Every structure is written in structure tokens, then in C-alpha cells.
Amino acid sequence: MSMKRILLVDDETGITTMTKLTLERTGLYEVRVENRSTHALDAAKAFNPDLILLDMTMPDLDGVDVASQIKADDKLKSTPIVFLTAMVSRFETGDDQ
């Protein structure tokens, strides 16, 4: 069984480093990191991932903009995208009580 290819797009290098190491440690995934949203489409074209993990909030282009570019590309349009965010509200953490 070949390793699945994951493109991880997030401007936070600490998050991408930890996520890449965790996924690759399983031996099941090859992970490429792109920390600049403006380079995400080119990275996806070059890497041809099986899955894209995409941050929602980034400088320059946000996750929705990047996803729109990817889905407009004939080669990449069927690639699944999972949106990620480190933004958490007080309600989501239970701190609103």
C-alpha cells in the first residue's frame, strides 16, 4: 500500500511542524507543508495530494479563497479539502459560563 499524500496549508509554522510530524510518524502519509496561502495552488499542482488540510484564516488569501482556486483547477477539483482553524470561541471551550 502506498502512502497517501497530504498537503497541509497553514501560516502557523508551529502547527504545520507538529501536524506533519504526527502524520508522518504513522508511516501512512507523506506530508507537504505550505505556509503561504498565495503558494497553495502551485504546491497542490506540484504535489498532487490525496487530501488537503487547509487553514481558514491566513494572511493574503483565506481558506475559502484557496479552496476556490483549487476547485477551479480541473486536475485538483475532486481533491478532498478539510478546513482547519485554531480560532476557538469561549462558547466552544465552555468558558462562557
C-alpha positions as CSV (number, residue, x, y, z in Angstrom):
1,M,0.0,0.0,0.0
2,S,1.4,3.4,-1.0
3,M,1.5,6.3,1.3
4,K,-1.3,8.9,1.0
5,R,-0.2,12.4,0.1
6,I,-1.5,15.3,2.3
7,L,-0.9,18.9,1.5
8,L,-1.1,21.0,4.7
9,V,-1.6,24.7,4.2
10,D,-1.4,26.9,7.3
11,D,0.5,30.1,8.0
12,E,1.4,29.0,11.6
13,T,4.7,27.1,11.3
14,G,4.3,25.5,14.8
15,I,1.0,24.0,13.8
16,T,2.4,22.7,10.4
17,T,5.5,21.2,12.0
18,M,3.6,19.4,14.7
19,T,0.9,18.1,12.4
20,K,3.4,17.0,9.7
21,L,5.5,15.1,12.3
22,T,2.4,13.5,13.8
23,L,1.0,12.3,10.5
24,E,4.3,11.1,9.1
25,R,5.1,9.2,12.2
26,T,2.3,6.8,11.4
27,G,4.1,5.7,8.3
28,L,0.9,6.1,6.3
29,Y,1.3,9.7,5.0
30,E,3.6,11.8,3.0
31,V,3.0,15.4,4.1
32,R,4.0,18.6,2.2
33,V,3.7,21.9,4.0
34,E,2.9,25.2,2.5
35,N,2.9,28.2,4.9
36,R,2.0,30.9,2.3
37,S,-1.6,30.8,1.1
38,T,-0.6,32.5,-2.1
39,H,1.6,29.5,-3.0
40,A,-1.0,26.8,-2.1
41,L,-2.4,26.3,-5.6
42,D,1.1,25.8,-7.1
43,A,2.0,23.5,-4.2
44,A,-1.1,21.4,-4.9
45,K,-0.4,21.2,-8.6
46,A,3.2,20.1,-8.0
47,F,2.4,17.6,-5.2
48,N,-0.9,16.2,-6.4
49,P,-2.2,15.4,-2.9
50,D,-4.9,12.8,-2.0
51,L,-6.1,15.3,0.7
52,I,-5.7,19.0,1.5
53,L,-5.8,20.2,5.1
54,L,-6.4,23.9,4.8
55,D,-6.4,26.7,7.4
56,M,-9.4,29.0,7.3
57,T,-7.7,32.2,8.5
58,M,-4.4,33.2,6.8
59,P,-2.9,36.5,5.6
60,D,-3.3,37.3,1.9
61,L,-5.8,34.6,0.9
62,D,-8.1,32.9,3.4
63,G,-9.0,29.2,3.2
64,V,-12.2,29.8,1.2
65,D,-10.2,31.7,-1.5
66,V,-7.6,29.0,-1.7
67,A,-10.3,26.3,-1.9
68,S,-12.0,28.2,-4.7
69,Q,-8.7,28.2,-6.7
70,I,-8.2,24.5,-6.1
71,K,-11.8,23.6,-7.1
72,A,-11.5,25.7,-10.2
73,D,-8.5,23.6,-11.4
74,D,-9.5,20.5,-13.5
75,K,-6.7,18.4,-12.1
76,L,-7.5,19.2,-8.5
77,K,-11.2,19.8,-8.3
78,S,-12.0,16.3,-6.9
79,T,-9.3,16.5,-4.2
80,P,-11.0,16.5,-0.8
81,I,-10.4,19.5,1.4
82,V,-10.7,19.6,5.2
83,F,-10.8,23.1,6.7
84,L,-8.9,23.7,9.9
85,T,-8.9,26.6,12.3
86,A,-7.2,27.4,15.6
87,M,-9.8,30.1,16.3
88,V,-12.0,28.9,19.2
89,S,-14.7,30.9,20.8
90,R,-15.3,30.9,24.6
91,F,-18.6,29.1,23.9
92,E,-16.8,26.2,22.2
93,T,-14.4,25.8,25.1
94,G,-17.1,26.0,27.8
95,D,-15.7,29.2,29.2
96,D,-18.9,31.2,28.6
97,Q,-20.5,30.0,31.9
